[in-house]
């Protein structure tokens, strides 16, 4: 493993990324499991590695490079593929131009799920909304930690983000950033108090498994992309329990040299995988094909093939970037 990184966190990021892809197949029974923890885990891990900056503007420049550039890369890629697709379909110049404008407006608004704002339809940006929310997390927490009561302001941000999203969805995934700040802050606190350096006993793990099981039984989920929850306090408790158990599993899995090395390697490139997956989600009509009730052998084969493509496309992107020093610099990767 790379000694400059914590391997089990990279493994956890890879697993979370696979869950993101799995969750976008639109299968309710699968989503019942995936939605209990996948996105909160990303924010918790990101918070764990947060380091306060004396000057927030310095942090802003660094994180803009790391998070907003991939966001723009995804936008340009989606628009470029859209143009090629519409030209091949012999679409008119006017309709293509309109489509490009819709995409640009959508990415400027930055909604990952909500597609209607003030009665107007907007293109959603898909999973890449995470970059906008995480960028906000870094800036917000850096400012909040300079105050006397950071926990109070984190809680206030959560309340404002969750409450306001019930009435209107603001641009740039602001409300997702406000609510996810809670998980980001807890990840930061987990490092300060060395939570993951303490070996848990069975009496601690069993209650967490029970909590996760209860969440699975009633379909608990806290979808930060739209600030939707079945039962808010219960869902947050389930998410935290599940995330902790997944990280513990990754710590154990780290000892499996072969599979751990592969997952840890790919886990270093989850931001790249997120970009490629977002391009796939935004431009390819896979989900519509999966909804077809046809169960013939040919259709089943094509569905299986599409499943492999959806998983392999982001992995291909990660491997491609890992082999190119130019692409690594573009994505601000230092390894």
C-alpha angles and dihedrals in degrees: 000000000000104000092209092063136053102248099202091057090054088050090050091050091051092050090048090050091052089050090052090055092044091050092057094063087082096229108149096208091052093044090052087069101032097049094058093076120349103104097032087056091059092051093046092052092046090051091050090063096042116125119190117238123214089221114044091201090063090053090046092057094049096047093044087058093048100041112019096048091058088047091054091043089057092048094051092045093050092049092046093051090044091055092049091048095049093046090052088051088052092239118173121263091241093055092046091051090049091050091051090051091050091052093048092050090047094052092045088054092044104205116163097195115354106091101178121065122176089345094307126113116236132183111254119227096218124213094346088080083088090075092057093047093046091049088055091049093057094048095042097048093046089057095041094052088062090063128084096242109035095164091057092053092046089053091046091052090051093051093047093047096046097041097045093048089064088068108029137004112230125208128267093029088280094156092048088053092050094052097039089053086080091063092040090054093048089052089053091049091048089062094046091054095039091236094163093049091065115089109231121221127222091258088063098042098049096060090049090051089050091051091050090047091052090050091052091049095057097033096252115189139154106202104197091185088074102009092244121155135173093208111356104208093038092047093051090049091050092048093051092047092048094046092051092049092049091052091049089051090051090051088055093042090054088079091063096089101196104044092032093056092051094047094043090050093051091041089066089064102047092123088058091045089050090054093050092045090050090052089051093048094047100046109027121072094216096134093056089055092050090055093063111112091213109122100181119137093253094051092048090050091051091048090052090048091050089050091057092046092052091054097038098048095067090041089052088053091051093050092045093053092044090060096050124070089195093056091045090056090046091056091041092242117157100192 
